[in-house]
Amino acid sequence: MNKQTHLTILVLITFGYLNATTINIPGDYSTIQQGINVSTDGDTVLVQPGAYIGNINFNGKNILVASYFIISQDTNLIEQTLILGTGSECVVKFTNEETNDAKLIGFTISGGSGYDDKGGGIYCYQSDPTLQNLIVSQNRIEYFSGSYKGGGGIYLEYSAAIIRNVTVKENTVIDNSGGYTCVGGGIFLSSSGNAILENLIIQGNSVISGDNGYGGGVYIQNSNNATLTNCVIIENIVNVFGANKYSRGGGVYLSNSNYSNLENLTIQGNSVISVDYGHGGGIYLGSNTTLENLTIQGNNIIAANGYGGGIYLSGDNITLDSLIIIENTITCDYSNGAGLYLSNTSATVNTSQITGNYGINSTKGDGILISGGTLSLTNVTISDNYEDSNGVGIYNWGATVSINNSIIWDNNIELQNNTSNLTVLYC
């Protein structure tokens, strides 16, 4: 048995395509798209290391397109097998109802500019592909014709895609004209259900706009039951330079996406910059959602008015379990909630640490500020949150607050309460 036959059989057995054909690139065809064109459902397009210039489209085929990474599990092969866009469209397209059996594994995806101003690297519309062991980097959406632009790295709409073990880095959505809302520098997910985003590194992505800008790392909107787990989301940015506009969610923006789950995340060093309004340096959250085992560290807001250097929350029935919210900052004329800001929400915070958050020119709540709604704190430590002269551990502005078995200490001011609806037990 020769080496090539052995590789082919291994691929077929690994992915269960016992009656399928393996198409070798460049052995059988010179381009990946030619291999896709002659394939049928269940086939494998197996690509040797190299740089392949040209956009590809799965054209509704439930096939496996993979590098030799699937044979050896050598991650160096991901960087050595590149699909490079021509700069005129997205690099990879799924738009014909592909299922999870349409798989893209083991490539670097770079040099894309989006389809209809969306999805610089990978564009998925009404399709549910599996994207695995990829690097999606240095894609850029810049030239606009619609009302909003999104997904510098990956764009998902009406999609239950599975995305695992993927690095999304250094992608950009930018509008220098000031007329368009820009969202999802790294990943855009909208109008979808049950999407899975797991084991991702989302780093150094940017949203830059003269209009509103949301979700430097990840943007999730109208997508119930989304899963974002075991991810590192670092050094992403939303920069809005237009007046009276909003900059939200430096790391993650999630809204109108109920029953979603954010678990085992590190959200660190993300930034929101705005001439006027900045919300959620680490996370902006406006959904019925559970957050569990998150580290929110070193995120920041620079704006005239800043809310939630670590996390900004609005919406109902939000649960935060086992969070570490530390060393987040707001540098603003009016800064509110350097660690955590809650706006007319019903939230429960359990077994969490809110420490060392800092507001410059802070007016309210360097640890927590809650404005309206209800908040229950159990087994929470709120300490060493401060401002130049008047830092407050918890600032309650008209909400119903219950604090149970918690530690509040070493803040400039431990608790400031502007309502009679406060219960404190065993603190």
Secondary structure, DSSP 8 states (H G I E B T S, - for coil): --HHHHHHHHHHHHHT-TT--EEEETTT-SSHHHHHHH--TT-EEEE-SEEEES-EE-TT---EEEETHHHH--THHHHHEEEE--SSS-SEEE-S---TT-EEES-EEE----BTTB-SSEEEES---EEEEEEEES-EE----SSEEE-SSEEEES---EEEEEEEES-EEEESSS-SEEE-SSEEEES-SS-EEEEEEEES-EEEESS-EE-SSEEEES-TT-EEEEEEEES-EEEE-STT-EEE-SSEEEES-TTEEEEEEEEES-EEEESSEEE-SSEEEESSEEEEEEEEES-EEEEEEEE-SSEEEESSSEEEEEEEEES-EEEEEEEE-SSEEEEEEEEEEEEEEEES-EEEEEEE-SSEEEEEEEEEEEEEEEES-EESS--EEEEEES-EEEEES-EEESSSEEEEE-SS-EEEE--
